[in-house]
């Protein structure tokens, strides 16, 4: 199943894709609106199944005529993984890690597919990073790797757009990863049953103005989705609706010679096989 959250005329809505790929849904003012994606995920897979059955009977929602929202607008945790591909670690000047590099984002940085990524006044070093998102459906602590994928309810796409000079101002990357409107998330949530376990073996490609700049497979991740969940849950209680942004492959702009940063008017597309295309333009603040 594919669930798209959207807003139009100030009213939020939720839609689901039918077998023909056409989305049907309801606005939140309608009595048949089943709830927000976050509230449904908190209730589990059966709630999503029931919501899909209701939404499929709704009117057609043309996603080109509404504003797409992040599939989950207020995740409790946005856990990001750095240096999770060997080639990206090497191009960044780091030895591939034996333990994942973890940082966080805030919800204030999130935007949906189609909304503009904002290049801030403070910097011209706005970089792209195409990544797969793992969405937690069942929470827990001390989750065994063998059981970890039972805790995943779905997947999506993320552009971890980074302000590189601010990222490098201190040993902690937080500020460079949290400028407003730099975390593109979407275009929708794809439930886990539609993809290979752990989202492995999926082709990931980032295109800037139509030119391929990143091209990899999610199988190339150093730490798989299952391993990340197991490692993170050693320290954190994971909750339904938490998202893990699982890392980017080689080809980022700051590692290129000459460097390649996104600028006003650019179009960045991230496509992951079986999930879809996350497309955003870039505008100056």
Secondary structure, 3 states (H helix, E strand, C coil): CEEEEEEECCEEEEEEECCCCCEEEEECCCCCCCCCHHHHHHHCHHHHHHHHHHHCCCEECCHHHCEECCCCCCCCCEEEEECCEHHHHHHCCCCCCCCCEEEECCHHHEECCCCCEEECCCCCCEECCEEEEEEECCCECCCCHHHHHHHEEEEEEEEECEEHHHHCCCCCCCHHHCCCCCEEEEEEEEEHHHCCHHHCCCEEEEEECCEEEEEEEHHHECCCHHHHHHHHHHHCCECCCCEEEEEECCCCHHHCCCCCCECCCCEEEEEECCCEEEEEEEEEC
